[in-house]
Amino acid sequence: MIVGLLFSALTHGAQFVALSHLPAATANLALNLSGIVVARLGMASLAERPASRQWAGHADYAPG
């Protein structure tokens, strides 16, 4: 849970930094892709396998 809170704080903080250096659309895309990055990290480090329904949710959410 602590890691989740830290990651959430990190991504939100990074979004504000990115907004000062990148166009809003690019910063938003990077934030939207963070869920896919977390899923991939979970697969690599914890051997988790997200369900098809979870991947479908990522595919629906990530493009914005």
N, CA, C and O atoms as CSV, one atom per row, in Angstrom:
chain,resi,resn,atom,element,x,y,z
A,1,MET,N,N,0.825,-1.179,0.000
A,1,MET,CA,C,0.000,0.000,0.000
A,1,MET,C,C,0.877,1.252,0.000
A,1,MET,O,O,0.562,2.239,-0.665
A,2,ILE,N,N,1.963,1.205,0.740
A,2,ILE,CA,C,2.857,2.360,0.790
A,2,ILE,C,C,3.465,2.613,-0.584
A,2,ILE,O,O,3.594,3.759,-1.013
A,3,VAL,N,N,3.837,1.537,-1.267
A,3,VAL,CA,C,4.409,1.689,-2.610
A,3,VAL,C,C,3.373,2.311,-3.547
A,3,VAL,O,O,3.710,3.167,-4.365
A,4,GLY,N,N,2.128,1.888,-3.432
A,4,GLY,CA,C,1.071,2.456,-4.262
A,4,GLY,C,C,0.879,3.938,-4.008
A,4,GLY,O,O,0.716,4.719,-4.946
A,5,LEU,N,N,0.897,4.323,-2.752
A,5,LEU,CA,C,0.760,5.746,-2.421
A,5,LEU,C,C,1.948,6.555,-2.930
A,5,LEU,O,O,1.782,7.659,-3.449
A,6,LEU,N,N,3.128,6.004,-2.779
A,6,LEU,CA,C,4.315,6.702,-3.275
A,6,LEU,C,C,4.287,6.834,-4.796
A,6,LEU,O,O,4.623,7.887,-5.338
A,7,PHE,N,N,3.885,5.761,-5.481
A,7,PHE,CA,C,3.823,5.822,-6.935
A,7,PHE,C,C,2.780,6.838,-7.384
A,7,PHE,O,O,3.006,7.581,-8.339
A,8,SER,N,N,1.649,6.871,-6.704
A,8,SER,CA,C,0.614,7.845,-7.037
A,8,SER,C,C,1.123,9.268,-6.847
A,8,SER,O,O,0.911,10.125,-7.706
A,9,ALA,N,N,1.785,9.518,-5.739
A,9,ALA,CA,C,2.343,10.855,-5.501
A,9,ALA,C,C,3.408,11.191,-6.532
A,9,ALA,O,O,3.498,12.330,-6.990
A,10,LEU,N,N,4.208,10.209,-6.895
A,10,LEU,CA,C,5.258,10.437,-7.889
A,10,LEU,C,C,4.667,10.771,-9.257
A,10,LEU,O,O,5.126,11.700,-9.922
A,11,THR,N,N,3.652,10.017,-9.680
A,11,THR,CA,C,3.071,10.280,-10.997
A,11,THR,C,C,2.359,11.627,-11.033
A,11,THR,O,O,2.429,12.332,-12.040
A,12,HIS,N,N,1.684,11.990,-9.965
A,12,HIS,CA,C,1.004,13.286,-9.965
A,12,HIS,C,C,2.012,14.432,-9.937
A,12,HIS,O,O,1.828,15.441,-10.617
A,13,GLY,N,N,3.066,14.277,-9.158
A,13,GLY,CA,C,4.114,15.292,-9.138
A,13,GLY,C,C,4.804,15.407,-10.482
A,13,GLY,O,O,5.099,16.507,-10.950
A,14,ALA,N,N,5.062,14.252,-11.106
A,14,ALA,CA,C,5.698,14.258,-12.425
A,14,ALA,C,C,4.799,14.906,-13.466
A,14,ALA,O,O,5.290,15.528,-14.408
A,15,GLN,N,N,3.490,14.768,-13.307
A,15,GLN,CA,C,2.565,15.399,-14.252
A,15,GLN,C,C,2.701,16.916,-14.211
A,15,GLN,O,O,2.704,17.565,-15.257
A,16,PHE,N,N,2.813,17.479,-13.033
A,16,PHE,CA,C,2.948,18.934,-12.929
A,16,PHE,C,C,4.274,19.411,-13.498
A,16,PHE,O,O,4.339,20.469,-14.124
A,17,VAL,N,N,5.326,18.640,-13.284
A,17,VAL,CA,C,6.622,18.992,-13.875
A,17,VAL,C,C,6.545,18.883,-15.395
A,17,VAL,O,O,7.044,19.750,-16.113
A,18,ALA,N,N,5.918,17.814,-15.880
A,18,ALA,CA,C,5.800,17.619,-17.325
A,18,ALA,C,C,4.982,18.724,-17.973
A,18,ALA,O,O,5.289,19.152,-19.085
A,19,LEU,N,N,3.951,19.186,-17.293
A,19,LEU,CA,C,3.119,20.249,-17.870
A,19,LEU,C,C,3.903,21.543,-18.078
A,19,LEU,O,O,3.566,22.346,-18.949
A,20,SER,N,N,4.944,21.741,-17.281
A,20,SER,CA,C,5.734,22.958,-17.459
A,20,SER,C,C,6.757,22.820,-18.586
A,20,SER,O,O,7.340,23.814,-19.018
A,21,HIS,N,N,6.980,21.585,-19.067
A,21,HIS,CA,C,7.987,21.358,-20.105
A,21,HIS,C,C,7.436,20.781,-21.403
A,21,HIS,O,O,8.103,20.846,-22.436
A,22,LEU,N,N,6.243,20.225,-21.371
A,22,LEU,CA,C,5.671,19.555,-22.536
A,22,LEU,C,C,4.279,20.095,-22.840
A,22,LEU,O,O,3.646,20.711,-21.982
A,23,PRO,N,N,3.804,19.864,-24.058
A,23,PRO,CA,C,2.402,20.194,-24.342
A,23,PRO,C,C,1.474,19.351,-23.454
A,23,PRO,O,O,1.822,18.236,-23.066
A,24,ALA,N,N,0.325,19.880,-23.146
A,24,ALA,CA,C,-0.613,19.203,-22.248
A,24,ALA,C,C,-0.999,17.816,-22.766
A,24,ALA,O,O,-1.139,16.885,-21.973
A,25,ALA,N,N,-1.173,17.662,-24.072
A,25,ALA,CA,C,-1.576,16.368,-24.629
A,25,ALA,C,C,-0.498,15.306,-24.395
A,25,ALA,O,O,-0.817,14.155,-24.097
A,26,THR,N,N,0.753,15.681,-24.527
A,26,THR,CA,C,1.847,14.738,-24.315
A,26,THR,C,C,1.942,14.343,-22.847
A,26,THR,O,O,2.125,13.168,-22.530
A,27,ALA,N,N,1.819,15.312,-21.959
A,27,ALA,CA,C,1.866,15.023,-20.525
A,27,ALA,C,C,0.695,14.132,-20.116
A,27,ALA,O,O,0.861,13.233,-19.292
A,28,ASN,N,N,-0.479,14.372,-20.682
A,28,ASN,CA,C,-1.657,13.567,-20.362
A,28,ASN,C,C,-1.485,12.131,-20.853
A,28,ASN,O,O,-1.871,11.191,-20.159
A,29,LEU,N,N,-0.917,11.959,-22.026
A,29,LEU,CA,C,-0.684,10.615,-22.549
A,29,LEU,C,C,0.275,9.853,-21.644
A,29,LEU,O,O,0.055,8.676,-21.358
A,30,ALA,N,N,1.327,10.508,-21.195
A,30,ALA,CA,C,2.285,9.857,-20.302
A,30,ALA,C,C,1.609,9.416,-19.006
A,30,ALA,O,O,1.870,8.316,-18.518
A,31,LEU,N,N,0.756,10.251,-18.453
A,31,LEU,CA,C,0.051,9.885,-17.224
A,31,LEU,C,C,-0.931,8.741,-17.468
A,31,LEU,O,O,-1.048,7.836,-16.641
A,32,ASN,N,N,-1.628,8.776,-18.585
A,32,ASN,CA,C,-2.582,7.711,-18.890
A,32,ASN,C,C,-1.898,6.367,-19.107
A,32,ASN,O,O,-2.501,5.323,-18.856
A,33,LEU,N,N,-0.660,6.375,-19.565
A,33,LEU,CA,C,0.058,5.127,-19.796
A,33,LEU,C,C,0.689,4.561,-18.529
A,33,LEU,O,O,1.226,3.453,-18.553
A,34,SER,N,N,0.634,5.291,-17.439
A,34,SER,CA,C,1.273,4.818,-16.213
A,34,SER,C,C,0.645,3.516,-15.702
A,34,SER,O,O,1.346,2.690,-15.118
A,35,GLY,N,N,-0.644,3.321,-15.908
A,35,GLY,CA,C,-1.291,2.076,-15.484
A,35,GLY,C,C,-0.741,0.866,-16.230
A,35,GLY,O,O,-0.574,-0.205,-15.646
A,36,ILE,N,N,-0.462,1.034,-17.507
A,36,ILE,CA,C,0.109,-0.055,-18.296
A,36,ILE,C,C,1.534,-0.342,-17.832
A,36,ILE,O,O,1.949,-1.498,-17.764
A,37,VAL,N,N,2.273,0.707,-17.514
A,37,VAL,CA,C,3.636,0.530,-17.006
A,37,VAL,C,C,3.615,-0.255,-15.695
A,37,VAL,O,O,4.420,-1.165,-15.497
A,38,VAL,N,N,2.698,0.098,-14.808
A,38,VAL,CA,C,2.587,-0.607,-13.530
A,38,VAL,C,C,2.209,-2.073,-13.754
A,38,VAL,O,O,2.747,-2.957,-13.087
A,39,ALA,N,N,1.297,-2.334,-14.678
A,39,ALA,CA,C,0.914,-3.716,-14.968
A,39,ALA,C,C,2.106,-4.507,-15.495
A,39,ALA,O,O,2.317,-5.655,-15.104
A,40,ARG,N,N,2.880,-3.893,-16.378
A,40,ARG,CA,C,4.062,-4.578,-16.922
A,40,ARG,C,C,5.110,-4.833,-15.826
A,40,ARG,O,O,5.724,-5.899,-15.786
A,41,LEU,N,N,5.304,-3.863,-14.953
A,41,LEU,CA,C,6.244,-4.050,-13.852
A,41,LEU,C,C,5.785,-5.172,-12.920
A,41,LEU,O,O,6.600,-5.958,-12.436
A,42,GLY,N,N,4.482,-5.240,-12.674
A,42,GLY,CA,C,3.932,-6.320,-11.860
A,42,GLY,C,C,4.126,-7.679,-12.504
A,42,GLY,O,O,4.375,-8.671,-11.820
A,43,MET,N,N,4.010,-7.719,-13.825
A,43,MET,CA,C,4.237,-8.977,-14.535
A,43,MET,C,C,5.698,-9.400,-14.429
A,43,MET,O,O,5.998,-10.577,-14.225
A,44,ALA,N,N,6.604,-8.434,-14.569
A,44,ALA,CA,C,8.028,-8.751,-14.570
A,44,ALA,C,C,8.558,-9.066,-13.167
A,44,ALA,O,O,9.339,-10.001,-12.989
A,45,SER,N,N,8.137,-8.298,-12.194
A,45,SER,CA,C,8.734,-8.451,-10.861
A,45,SER,C,C,7.946,-9.357,-9.926
A,45,SER,O,O,8.535,-9.967,-9.034
A,46,LEU,N,N,6.655,-9.462,-10.101
A,46,LEU,CA,C,5.832,-10.240,-9.175
A,46,LEU,C,C,5.150,-11.442,-9.822
A,46,LEU,O,O,4.408,-12.170,-9.164
A,47,ALA,N,N,5.403,-11.643,-11.100
A,47,ALA,CA,C,4.790,-12.737,-11.863
A,47,ALA,C,C,3.264,-12.661,-11.841
A,47,ALA,O,O,2.586,-13.688,-11.873
A,48,GLU,N,N,2.734,-11.454,-11.787
A,48,GLU,CA,C,1.278,-11.274,-11.842
A,48,GLU,C,C,0.810,-11.365,-13.282
A,48,GLU,O,O,1.542,-11.007,-14.205
A,49,ARG,N,N,-0.385,-11.835,-13.469
A,49,ARG,CA,C,-0.969,-11.920,-14.798
A,49,ARG,C,C,-2.331,-11.226,-14.777
A,49,ARG,O,O,-3.314,-11.797,-14.305
A,50,PRO,N,N,-2.386,-9.994,-15.289
A,50,PRO,CA,C,-3.678,-9.302,-15.328
A,50,PRO,C,C,-4.668,-10.055,-16.219
A,50,PRO,O,O,-4.290,-10.656,-17.224
A,51,ALA,N,N,-5.931,-10.009,-15.832
A,51,ALA,CA,C,-6.984,-10.664,-16.598
A,51,ALA,C,C,-7.257,-9.897,-17.894
A,51,ALA,O,O,-6.898,-8.727,-18.024
A,52,SER,N,N,-7.886,-10.565,-18.832
A,52,SER,CA,C,-8.228,-9.929,-20.110
A,52,SER,C,C,-9.092,-8.696,-19.901
A,52,SER,O,O,-8.967,-7.707,-20.623
A,53,ARG,N,N,-9.951,-8.763,-18.929
A,53,ARG,CA,C,-10.837,-7.629,-18.641
A,53,ARG,C,C,-10.033,-6.413,-18.158
A,53,ARG,O,O,-10.378,-5.275,-18.475
A,54,GLN,N,N,-8.973,-6.654,-17.399
A,54,GLN,CA,C,-8.117,-5.563,-16.936
A,54,GLN,C,C,-7.370,-4.937,-18.109
A,54,GLN,O,O,-7.255,-3.713,-18.186
A,55,TRP,N,N,-6.861,-5.762,-19.021
A,55,TRP,CA,C,-6.181,-5.217,-20.198
A,55,TRP,C,C,-7.156,-4.434,-21.054
A,55,TRP,O,O,-6.788,-3.407,-21.624
A,56,ALA,N,N,-8.391,-4.898,-21.156
A,56,ALA,CA,C,-9.388,-4.170,-21.927
A,56,ALA,C,C,-9.654,-2.799,-21.302
A,56,ALA,O,O,-9.843,-1.811,-22.012
A,57,GLY,N,N,-9.667,-2.748,-19.974
A,57,GLY,CA,C,-9.831,-1.473,-19.293
A,57,GLY,C,C,-8.675,-0.529,-19.574
A,57,GLY,O,O,-8.882,0.666,-19.781
A,58,HIS,N,N,-7.458,-1.061,-19.582
A,58,HIS,CA,C,-6.296,-0.234,-19.922
A,58,HIS,C,C,-6.400,0.273,-21.359
A,58,HIS,O,O,-6.126,1.442,-21.630
A,59,ALA,N,N,-6.792,-0.600,-22.269
A,59,ALA,CA,C,-6.898,-0.212,-23.673
A,59,ALA,C,C,-7.960,0.868,-23.874
A,59,ALA,O,O,-7.822,1.733,-24.739
A,60,ASP,N,N,-9.002,0.809,-23.082
A,60,ASP,CA,C,-10.072,1.814,-23.175
A,60,ASP,C,C,-9.656,3.143,-22.525
A,60,ASP,O,O,-10.023,4.214,-23.010
A,61,TYR,N,N,-8.902,3.071,-21.447
A,61,TYR,CA,C,-8.549,4.262,-20.667
A,61,TYR,C,C,-7.326,5.003,-21.215
A,61,TYR,O,O,-7.304,6.233,-21.231
A,62,ALA,N,N,-6.318,4.265,-21.659
A,62,ALA,CA,C,-5.033,4.859,-22.022
A,62,ALA,C,C,-5.118,5.925,-23.121
A,62,ALA,O,O,-4.450,6.952,-22.999
A,63,PRO,N,N,-5.894,5.736,-24.172
A,63,PRO,CA,C,-5.913,6.780,-25.210
A,63,PRO,C,C,-6.531,8.107,-24.751
A,63,PRO,O,O,-6.363,9.135,-25.408
A,64,GLY,N,N,-7.229,8.077,-23.648
A,64,GLY,CA,C,-7.804,9.322,-23.123
A,64,GLY,C,C,-9.204,9.473,-23.589
A,64,GLY,O,O,-9.863,10.457,-23.255
